[in-house]
Amino acid sequence: MLNNIVNENDFKYYMQDIERYYFGARYSYKELLDNEMVPFKFKRVISKYLNDDVDDSTTLESHLYYLSKEDYEYQVFRQLKSRIRCSLYKKEGTNEKGYKEKIFKIEELARLTKEEKEAKGIIVRELIVSKLALFAFSI
């Protein structure tokens, strides 16, 4: 199978604006913990609440894609007011082909089953975390 991704690091980024933090979904949890630019409190959330149940090598993309409402990590991301930027494949019946972008609340994405995500052609691109929610998160 041919890998069409030329540079994997293009999907590993950290940005922020006044209200939110943005994390590229190809980051693994280990890479986030090792990145000096990632906010310390978010690293603490990862190490204290996520590392027990999730392997360090797991990417945000994979973890968020398979996350369900029954998972403990869902509650953590919900408390952080997380939103997930995804690409969805446009249906064949429309004139346009390719992908469109949609931002899901964590509740919306976790509500979808794996089969529904596959049918919609969902690809997780980015984790968006509220700065205020992270500030209020008790460690």
C-alpha positions as CSV (number, residue, x, y, z in Angstrom):
1,M,0.0,0.0,0.0
2,L,1.4,3.4,-1.0
3,N,1.5,6.1,1.6
4,N,0.2,9.4,0.1
5,I,1.3,11.5,3.0
6,V,4.5,13.3,2.1
7,N,5.4,14.9,5.4
8,E,3.8,13.5,8.5
9,N,5.0,16.5,10.5
10,D,2.6,18.8,8.6
11,F,-0.1,17.3,10.7
12,K,1.7,17.7,14.0
13,Y,1.3,21.2,15.2
14,Y,0.3,23.3,18.2
15,M,-1.3,26.7,17.9
16,Q,-3.3,29.0,20.1
17,D,-5.5,32.1,19.9
18,I,-7.2,34.1,22.6
19,E,-9.8,31.4,23.4
20,R,-8.4,28.0,22.4
21,Y,-5.5,25.7,21.9
22,Y,-5.2,23.7,18.7
23,F,-3.3,20.4,18.4
24,G,-2.7,18.5,15.2
25,A,-4.3,15.1,15.4
26,R,-1.2,13.2,14.3
27,Y,0.6,14.0,17.5
28,S,1.0,11.0,19.8
29,Y,0.5,11.6,23.5
30,K,4.3,11.0,24.1
31,E,5.1,13.7,21.5
32,L,2.7,16.1,23.2
33,L,4.3,15.4,26.6
34,D,7.8,16.0,25.0
35,N,6.8,19.2,23.2
36,E,8.0,22.2,25.3
37,M,5.4,24.5,23.6
38,V,2.4,22.5,24.8
39,P,0.9,24.1,27.9
40,F,2.1,22.5,31.2
41,K,-1.5,22.0,32.5
42,F,-2.5,20.1,29.4
43,K,0.5,17.9,29.9
44,R,-0.6,17.2,33.5
45,V,-4.1,16.3,32.3
46,I,-2.6,13.8,29.8
47,S,-0.2,12.3,32.4
48,K,-2.8,12.2,35.3
49,Y,-6.0,11.3,33.5
50,L,-5.2,9.8,30.1
51,N,-2.0,7.9,30.4
52,D,-3.4,5.1,32.7
53,D,-5.8,3.9,30.0
54,V,-4.2,5.1,26.8
55,D,-0.8,4.0,25.4
56,D,1.8,6.8,24.9
57,S,2.2,6.0,21.2
58,T,-1.6,6.5,20.6
59,T,-2.3,9.5,18.3
60,L,-5.0,12.0,19.0
61,E,-6.4,11.0,15.6
62,S,-6.9,7.4,16.6
63,H,-8.0,8.0,20.1
64,L,-10.6,10.6,19.3
65,Y,-11.9,8.5,16.3
66,Y,-12.6,5.5,18.5
67,L,-13.7,7.4,21.6
68,S,-17.2,6.6,22.9
69,K,-19.4,8.1,25.6
70,E,-18.7,5.1,27.8
71,D,-14.9,5.8,28.0
72,Y,-13.4,7.6,31.0
73,E,-11.4,9.8,28.6
74,Y,-14.6,11.1,27.1
75,Q,-15.4,12.8,30.4
76,V,-12.0,14.4,30.5
77,F,-12.4,15.8,26.9
78,R,-15.9,16.9,27.7
79,Q,-14.7,18.9,30.8
80,L,-12.2,20.6,28.6
81,K,-15.0,21.7,26.2
82,S,-13.1,19.9,23.4
83,R,-14.1,20.2,19.8
84,I,-12.7,18.1,17.0
85,R,-12.0,19.4,13.5
86,C,-12.7,16.6,11.0
87,S,-12.8,16.1,7.2
88,L,-15.8,14.4,5.8
89,Y,-16.0,12.9,2.4
90,K,-18.7,14.6,0.2
91,K,-21.3,12.2,-1.1
92,E,-21.2,10.9,-4.7
93,G,-24.7,12.2,-5.4
94,T,-23.6,15.8,-5.1
95,N,-21.8,17.8,-7.9
96,E,-18.8,18.4,-5.7
97,K,-16.3,15.6,-4.9
98,G,-13.6,15.6,-2.2
99,Y,-13.7,16.6,1.4
100,K,-15.4,19.2,3.5
101,E,-14.5,20.4,6.9
102,K,-16.7,20.2,10.0
103,I,-16.0,20.9,13.7
104,F,-17.8,18.5,16.0
105,K,-18.3,19.0,19.7
106,I,-16.8,16.0,21.6
107,E,-20.4,14.9,22.4
108,E,-21.4,14.8,18.8
109,L,-18.3,12.8,17.6
110,A,-18.5,10.3,20.5
111,R,-22.2,9.7,19.8
112,L,-21.4,8.4,16.3
113,T,-20.5,4.7,16.0
114,K,-17.5,3.5,14.2
115,E,-19.7,2.4,11.3
116,E,-21.3,5.8,11.0
117,K,-17.9,7.5,11.0
118,E,-16.7,5.2,8.2
119,A,-19.9,5.8,6.2
120,K,-19.4,9.6,6.5
121,G,-15.7,9.2,5.6
122,I,-14.6,11.1,8.8
123,I,-10.9,11.9,9.2
124,V,-9.9,13.5,12.5
125,R,-7.6,16.5,11.8
126,E,-7.4,18.6,15.0
127,L,-8.2,18.7,18.7
128,I,-9.4,22.1,19.9
129,V,-9.4,22.8,23.7
130,S,-10.9,25.7,25.5
131,K,-8.4,27.8,27.4
132,L,-11.0,28.7,30.0
133,A,-12.0,25.1,30.5
134,L,-8.4,24.0,30.9
135,F,-7.8,26.9,33.4
136,A,-10.8,25.7,35.4
137,F,-9.9,22.0,35.2
138,S,-8.9,20.8,38.6
139,I,-5.7,18.7,38.8
